[in-house]
Amino acid sequence: MFRLFRRLCLAAALSLPLAASAVAPAADHHQHLFSPAIIALLDPKPGPDALRELTAGELIGYLDGAGIRRATVLSVAYMFGSPSRQVEDDYAKVKAENDWTAAQAAKYPDRLRALCGFNPLKDYALRELERCAAHPVLRHGIKMHFGNSDVQLENPAHIARLQDVFRAATPGRMKPAAAWAALRALPLTPAEVERIARNVAPYLR
């Protein structure tokens, strides 16, 4: 799995129509780092392709190999808040993962930009948003994975919670584009698109 991930890092640039432009992308807007804590949580099966720790230094090497100058690093801290896992004191682990990602990205400030991650449905979501908004490295935006967090767009309570999070993120603080990108990545039905346009998109301006 890790070997596949490494290949995908390179393929993100190499699969683009570079022959026509002869110019590599200036930035990769979707990358992840994997801490020892996340690897322990996922507990991948041993093997040459097993997912393993990935540091900022290694990511920079992959970016250099693909001719890409900068990257956005999306924290995977939300995994600790997934309802499919039983994690003791998950908020402490979410904070630690976000801080680890920030510390890694801070080693390459001119090349990596880290975004804060959390499950928007958790009772600590707004607290972590506030904490990240005040963090010099994580203040640029948020990463939410609706599938991992089991966000149901047909659930009015979930929509209300998203509105709270997006409302708190937008007034000159966290960049809403990161959250919008997370929404766009989902295989949405027409009804879900309509719900987003009506209930969530107004907070992304």
Buried (B, 14 or more C-beta within 10 A) or exposed (E): BBEEBBEEBBEBBEEBEEEEEEEBBEBBBEBBBBBEBBBEBBEBEEEEEEBEBBBBEBBBEBBEEBBBEBBBBBBBBBBBBBEEEEBEEBBEBBBBBBBBBBEBBBEBEEBBBBBBBBBBBBEBBBEBBBBBBEBEBBBBBBBBBBEBBBBEBEEEEBBEBBBBBBEBBBEEBBBBBBBBBBBEEBEBEEEBBEBBEEBBBEBBE
